[in-house]
Amino acid sequence: MTDVSLRPNRRWLPAHALAIAFSLSHLTLDWGIGLFDGPIGPAITPVQTVVSVIGSALYALWASALVVAGQGSRRAMAATLALCATGALGNGLSIIACPPPCGGAAPMGDLTHIGSLFFGVWALCESWRELARPSARRAPAGPPRAATDGVRSGG
């Protein structure tokens, strides 16, 4: 069920898009440097299979939650908190295991760690803000007022 009064602010989606981008680039970089059972050879290993399935599921669920939350679902908005914390903060906090400069992955590894942390925290704050906002103050659904003024006035 959706609550049409729950429409996220303009910063919410870009924050999540950037968090996904940095988190996914971190996962791709880790895969590229052979962190998951070495480079992919003629056969994918069980560890690589598990990482691929879990990573794909996480990003698919996160993207789906963003779409449904954007339509007004409070449950999906709450799901964005858990998915962002797992995806973005999970990848970003791996900076503890490889502090800057991060070995053979520097400087890209450092950028993906820091970007995942920064944009993950931003996205979490935006989702939390949307969930905490009283429904009476939420913006109504529809295009921005300035975009429809000319249509309404016949101009």
MARMIKE-266474 format. One record per residue: x, y, z of N, C-alpha, C in turn; residue in one letter. Coordinates in steps of 0.2 Angstrom, whole numbers, padded with zeros to 4 digits, always signed. Example, Ala and Ser with C-alpha at 12.3 -4.5 7.8 and 13.67 -1.06 7.14 Angstrom:
! MARMIKE-266474
+0066-0028+0039+0062-0022+0039+0066-0016+0039A +0064-0011+0035+0068-0005+0036+0064+0000+0039S 
This chain:
! MARMIKE-266474
+0004-0006+0000+0000+0000+0000+0004+0006+0000M +0003+0011-0004+0006+0017-0004+0003+0023-0001T +0007+0027+0002+0004+0034+0005+0006+0039+0000D +0001+0042-0004+0002+0047-0009+0005+0053-0006V +0005+0054+0000+0008+0060+0003+0015+0059+0005S +0018+0053+0004+0025+0052+0005+0028+0052-0001L +0030+0058-0003+0034+0059-0009+0041+0062-0007R +0046+0058-0008+0053+0060-0006+0055+0067-0009P +0059+0071-0005+0062+0077-0008+0067+0076-0013N +0069+0082-0016+0073+0081-0022+0080+0078-0021R +0083+0078-0015+0089+0076-0013+0089+0068-0012R +0084+0065-0011+0083+0058-0009+0086+0054-0014W +0083+0054-0020+0085+0050-0025+0092+0051-0028L +0095+0057-0029+0102+0058-0031+0107+0055-0025P +0105+0055-0019+0109+0053-0014+0110+0045-0014A +0104+0042-0015+0104+0035-0016+0108+0032-0023H +0106+0036-0028+0110+0034-0034+0117+0035-0034A +0120+0040-0030+0127+0040-0029+0130+0035-0025L +0126+0033-0019+0128+0028-0015+0128+0021-0019A +0123+0020-0023+0123+0014-0027+0129+0014-0032I +0130+0019-0035+0136+0020-0040+0143+0018-0036A +0144+0022-0031+0150+0020-0027+0151+0013-0024F +0145+0011-0022+0145+0004-0019+0147-0001-0024S +0143+0000-0030+0144-0005-0035+0151-0005-0038L +0154+0002-0039+0160+0002-0042+0165-0001-0037S +0164-0001-0030+0169-0004-0026+0168-0012-0027H +0162-0014-0027+0162-0021-0028+0165-0024-0035L +0164-0020-0040+0167-0021-0047+0175-0021-0046T +0177-0016-0043+0185-0015-0042+0187-0021-0038L +0184-0023-0032+0186-0029-0029+0186-0035-0033D +0181-0036-0037+0181-0042-0042+0187-0041-0047W +0188-0035-0049+0193-0035-0054+0200-0036-0052G +0201-0035-0045+0208-0036-0043+0209-0043-0040I +0203-0047-0041+0204-0054-0039+0203-0055-0032G +0199-0051-0028+0198-0052-0021+0194-0058-0019L +0190-0060-0024+0185-0065-0023+0188-0071-0026F +0192-0075-0023+0195-0081-0026+0199-0080-0032D +0202-0075-0033+0206-0074-0039+0202-0071-0045G +0206-0070-0050+0202-0068-0056+0197-0074-0059P +0192-0072-0063+0188-0077-0066+0191-0080-0071I +0191-0087-0071+0195-0091-0076+0189-0094-0080G +0191-0100-0083+0186-0104-0087+0180-0106-0083P +0181-0107-0077+0175-0109-0072+0175-0104-0066A +0169-0102-0065+0168-0098-0059+0168-0102-0053I +0171-0099-0048+0172-0103-0041+0165-0102-0037T +0164-0107-0032+0158-0106-0028+0158-0099-0024P +0164-0097-0022+0164-0090-0019+0162-0085-0023V +0164-0085-0030+0162-0080-0035+0155-0080-0036Q +0152-0086-0036+0145-0087-0038+0141-0084-0032T +0143-0085-0026+0139-0082-0020+0140-0075-0020V +0146-0072-0021+0146-0065-0022+0142-0062-0027V +0142-0065-0033+0138-0063-0039+0131-0063-0037S +0128-0068-0034+0121-0069-0032+0119-0064-0027V +0123-0063-0022+0121-0059-0016+0122-0051-0019I +0127-0050-0022+0128-0043-0025+0122-0041-0030G +0120-0045-0034+0115-0044-0039+0108-0043-0035S +0107-0047-0031+0101-0047-0027+0100-0040-0023A +0106-0039-0020+0106-0032-0016+0105-0026-0020L +0108-0026-0026+0107-0020-0030+0100-0020-0033Y +0097-0026-0035+0091-0026-0038+0085-0024-0033A +0086-0027-0026+0081-0025-0021+0082-0018-0019L +0088-0015-0019+0089-0008-0018+0085-0003-0023W +0087-0005-0029+0084-0001-0035+0076-0002-0034A +0074-0008-0033+0066-0009-0033+0063-0005-0027S +0067-0005-0021+0064-0001-0016+0064+0006-0017A +0069+0009-0021+0069+0016-0023+0063+0018-0027L +0061+0013-0032+0056+0015-0036+0049+0015-0032V +0048+0010-0028+0042+0009-0024+0042+0014-0019V +0047+0016-0016+0047+0022-0011+0045+0028-0014A +0048+0029-0020+0046+0035-0024+0039+0036-0025G +0036+0030-0025+0028+0030-0027+0024+0031-0020Q +0028+0032-0014+0024+0033-0008+0024+0028-0003G +0028+0022-0004+0027+0017+0001+0032+0018+0007S +0029+0018+0013+0033+0019+0019+0038+0012+0020R +0035+0007+0018+0039+0000+0019+0045+0000+0015R +0044+0002+0009+0050+0003+0004+0055+0008+0006A +0052+0014+0009+0057+0019+0011+0061+0016+0017M +0058+0012+0021+0061+0009+0027+0066+0004+0024A +0065+0000+0019+0069-0005+0016+0075-0001+0013A +0075+0005+0011+0080+0008+0008+0086+0010+0013T +0083+0010+0020+0088+0011+0025+0093+0005+0026L +0089-0001+0026+0093-0007+0027+0098-0009+0021A +0095-0008+0015+0099-0009+0009+0105-0005+0008L +0104+0002+0010+0109+0006+0009+0114+0005+0014C +0112+0003+0020+0117+0002+0026+0121-0004+0024A +0118-0009+0021+0122-0015+0019+0126-0014+0013T +0123-0011+0008+0127-0010+0002+0133-0005+0002G +0131+0001+0004+0135+0007+0004+0140+0007+0010A +0137+0007+0016+0141+0007+0022+0145+0000+0022L +0142-0005+0020+0146-0011+0020+0152-0011+0016G +0152-0008+0010+0158-0008+0006+0162-0002+0008N +0159+0003+0011+0163+0009+0013+0167+0007+0019G +0164+0003+0024+0168+0002+0030+0174-0003+0029L +0174-0006+0023+0180-0010+0022+0186-0006+0021S +0186+0000+0022+0192+0005+0022+0196+0003+0029I +0193+0000+0034+0196-0002+0040+0201-0008+0038I +0199-0012+0033+0204-0018+0032+0209-0015+0027A +0208-0010+0023+0213-0008+0019+0213+0000+0019C +0216+0003+0024+0216+0010+0025+0220+0014+0019P +0219+0020+0017+0222+0023+0012+0230+0024+0014P +0234+0024+0009+0233+0021+0002+0232+0014+0002P +0227+0011-0001+0225+0004-0001+0229+0000-0006C +0234-0002-0005+0238-0007-0009+0238-0006-0016G +0237-0011-0020+0236-0011-0027+0230-0008-0030G +0225-0006-0025+0219-0003-0028+0219+0005-0027A +0225+0008-0025+0225+0015-0024+0226+0018-0031A +0223+0024-0032+0218+0028-0027+0211+0026-0028P +0209+0022-0033+0202+0020-0035+0199+0017-0029M +0202+0012-0026+0200+0009-0020+0198+0014-0014G +0202+0018-0013+0201+0023-0008+0195+0028-0010D +0195+0030-0016+0189+0034-0018+0182+0030-0017L +0182+0024-0019+0176+0020-0018+0174+0019-0011T +0179+0018-0007+0178+0017+0000+0175+0024+0003H +0178+0029+0002+0176+0036+0004+0169+0038+0001I +0169+0037-0005+0162+0038-0009+0157+0034-0006G +0158+0028-0005+0152+0023-0002+0150+0026+0005S +0155+0028+0009+0154+0030+0016+0150+0037+0015L +0153+0041+0012+0150+0048+0011+0143+0048+0009F +0142+0045+0003+0135+0045-0001+0130+0040+0003F +0133+0035+0006+0129+0030+0010+0126+0034+0016G +0130+0037+0019+0127+0041+0025+0122+0046+0023V +0124+0050+0017+0119+0055+0015+0113+0052+0013W +0113+0046+0009+0107+0043+0007+0103+0040+0014A +0106+0038+0019+0103+0035+0025+0099+0041+0028L +0103+0047+0028+0100+0053+0032+0094+0055+0028C +0094+0055+0021+0088+0057+0017+0082+0052+0018E +0083+0046+0018+0078+0041+0019+0075+0042+0026S +0080+0043+0031+0077+0044+0038+0073+0050+0039W +0075+0055+0036+0072+0062+0036+0065+0061+0033R +0064+0057+0027+0058+0056+0024+0053+0052+0029E +0056+0047+0032+0052+0043+0036+0049+0047+0043L +0054+0052+0045+0052+0055+0051+0048+0061+0050A +0047+0063+0043+0043+0069+0042+0036+0068+0043R +0032+0073+0046+0025+0072+0047+0021+0072+0041P +0016+0068+0040+0013+0067+0033+0009+0074+0031S +0007+0078+0036+0004+0084+0034+0009+0089+0031A +0015+0088+0032+0020+0093+0029+0023+0090+0022R +0021+0084+0021+0024+0081+0015+0021+0084+0008R +0025+0084+0003+0023+0088-0003+0018+0083-0006A +0013+0086-0010+0008+0082-0013+0012+0079-0020P +0009+0074-0022+0011+0070-0028+0010+0075-0034A +0014+0074-0039+0014+0078-0045+0020+0082-0047G +0020+0085-0053+0025+0089-0055+0026+0095-0051P +0032+0098-0051+0033+0104-0047+0028+0110-0050P +0026+0114-0045+0021+0119-0047+0023+0124-0053R +0030+0126-0053+0032+0130-0059+0031+0127-0065A +0032+0120-0066+0031+0117-0072+0024+0117-0075A +0019+0118-0070+0012+0117-0072+0008+0124-0072T +0012+0129-0070+0009+0136-0070+0006+0138-0077D +0010+0137-0082+0008+0140-0088+0002+0136-0091G +0002+0129-0090-0003+0125-0092-0010+0127-0089V -0010+0128-0082-0016+0130-0078-0019+0137-0080R -0014+0141-0082-0017+0148-0083-0018+0149-0091S -0017+0143-0095-0019+0144-0102-0013+0147-0106G -0007+0148-0103-0002+0151-0106+0003+0147-0108G 
